[in-house]
Amino acid sequence: MITLIVSIVFLFVVWANPVWGVGLMLVTLYFPLLPNVQIGPVEFSVTTIPVLGLAFGALMRSRSHTFRISLAGWQKVLMVLLGMAFFISSLASSNFNLTVLMLPNLVVYLLVLFGIMAAVDTPEKLRFLTKVILVLGFILSLWRVELRPLRAMFQLPSLMINGASFSFHPAIFLALVILLFSQFQSFSIRWRWFAMLALVSMLVHGIQYETRGAWLSWLLVLPIILNRIPLKGWVRFIPVILFVGLITFSIYAAVIDFNYNQAEIAIRAGLGQTDYTDVVSKDDRFRLMVRDLGIRMFWERPLLGWGANTFIFLQRQFATSETELLFSGAFNAWLALLVEMGLMGALAGLAISLAPLAITWSALRKQKNKNAELAFGFALGVLAMVIHLLFIDLMFSFYWAHVALALAAARLALQNNSISDENISTSSRFEKGSDDLLRLKNQRSRF
């Protein structure tokens, strides 16, 4: 009942101020403390009603002459491709009774993309949501580590749904962009210091909770961001980075060594170089066994897949004990997407996830855009989550909400570039006209 009341309150906030509604939606996604609402056979979370209200409100406002949904053509194409992939794979499902249970979730994911992209249409709104993500990431890190005694006292959950560090990727790379890029006059010194504090807290949390997927994401994405940073933007932070790294490594050296050995064993087993029994971790053994099942299923129906919810159902049936069942959610989300949606669905998901990175990379090369750097941070956060999804099964509303934010940021980067190009073109035409007029006056004076 409480969840339903909160959902209705959020709905009114969404209608009154869509961006504040998106901010509240992020709060509920980072802190899923409220139980789902179940009305008869229908079950939904606290974010479902606000998402519906966000999309419906955008459609209603689009009917006004003073408002126009500023979705770019490429955004519409990506959404249509993803929707078609969901629809076709569902029609071709091997077990439609299982797939139909997942259809409402697929619709909600599309509405999340549409609603957030329509709501975030100005740089000011994007900067506001950037600050919201930084604050939420920092509070979540405190919640899981420093506030652990308080959680135990009130028997509050540890929020393991975020895959230990999965939720931190957007905040980490937004903090890095704010700290390392030089054109962020819109963020005050206080916010830069807060970004550094949040960054250190989240990185230490990632090390303490032994998140191999997060480490791999950071290692692969960090060279990309360093490639685009001017030298003067990050050299002054080298002493701080080295000092924090040295302290962190000395404190968590044993954790790092154990985690490295476990990761090496799991990788060798994954490559077929060793037996499953050599993998010490039970969840790693279960992932490897389910991986083989998924690969066999994929090759049987590679194009359209088996249908949504089918592989997840079989994966749970594949568990031989309650312990393995607990680890059934910790699995490769991209392999699950390949099995259930086929190549068509997986490619559509990758396209809509990686499009912001390609767009903002191009915008940064032009160096005419004040919004491109912030959009680059959102795109890197999504890329880190894409890599982390190789190890966990969290392609839910949290993921699609950040993909939508990255797409909205990429649109703002392109719009700014277009305006800059238009202004340059207009200035060139004005200067050319002025030169022609001056030349004509000189000719008349000589005459």
C-alpha positions, 0 to 999 in steps of 0.5 A: 500500500505504501508503494502504491501511495508513493507511486501516485505521489511520484506521478504528480511530481512527474506531471508538475516537473518532468525533470524532478520526476526523473530525479525521483525515479533515479532515487528509487532505482538506486535505493529499491527499498519499497516492495513491488505492488501486486494487484491480482495477477499484475505486479509492478514496482514503484517506478512503473506508474511514474514511467507511464506518467512521464511518457504520457505527459510527453505525448500530451505536451507534444499536442501543444503548439508551444511544446515539441518533443525534441527527439532526433531522427537517429533516436527515433530510429534506434527506438524503433529498431529495439522495439521491433526486435522485442516484438518480433522475438516475442512473436517467434518465442518457443514458449509464448506463455513465458514470454508474455509475462515479460512483455510489460517489462519490455514496454516499460523499458521502451517508455523509460527511453522515450520519457527520459529523452523527451524530458531532458532537453536542455543543458541545465536539466542535464547538469541537474541530473548529473548532480543527482547521480553523483549524490546518489552514488556517494550515498549508496557507497556510504550505505553499503560500507560506512552505514553498515552498523546502522543497517544492521540495527534497523535490519535494512537491506544491503542493496546487493541488486547493484552487483556491488559496483554496477550502480557506480559506473555512471557516477564514477565517470561523470566525476572523472569528466568533471575533475579532468576536463577543463571546460566545466565552469558550470560546476563550482569548486565545491561540486568538484571537491564533492565529485572527488570525494564521491569518486574515492568512496566508490572506488574503495567500495569497489575494491572492498566488495571484490567486484571483478566485473567493475574492475574490468570495466574501469580498466577498459574504459579508463584509457578511452577517457585519458585519450580525450583529456588534455594533458593540462587537465589531469597532470595536476591530479597525478600526485593525488591519484598516486597517493590514494592508489598507494594507500588503497593498494596497501590496505586491500592488497590481500583482497586484490591478490585473492580476487586476481587468482580467482579471476584467473581460474575462472577465465581459464575455465571459461576458455576450456583450459581447466575443469569447473571443479578448479573454480573455487567460487560456487557462483563462478562454477554455476555461471560456467555451466549455464554459459555452456547451456546458453551457447548451445541454445543460441546456436539452435536459434541464432537469429530470433532467439527463443523468446523473452524470459525463456532462458532465465526460466531454464537457467533457474530450472538448471540449478540443482540446489537452493545455493545455486538458485541464489546465484542464478541472477548473477550471469552474463546479461548479453548471453541471455539477450542473445539466447532470448532475442537472438542476434537481432535483439542483441545488436539492437541493444548494443546499437542503442547502448553504444550510439552515445559514445560514438556521437560524443566522441565525434563531438569532442573531436570538433571541440565546439561544444560545451555539452559534449564533455558531460555527454561523454561522461554519460556515454562512458558510464553506459559503456562501463555498464555494458562491459559489467553486464558480461558478468551480471544479469541486471539489464533492467530499468536502472540500465535503460534509464542511464542509456536514455540519459546518455542518449539525451546528452548526445542529442544536446551535444549534436544540437549544440554543434549544429547551432555552433556551425550555423552561427559560424556560417552566419558570421561568415556570410555577414563578414563576406557581406561587410567586405563586399559593401566596403569594397563597393564604397572604396570603388565609389570613392575612387570614382 
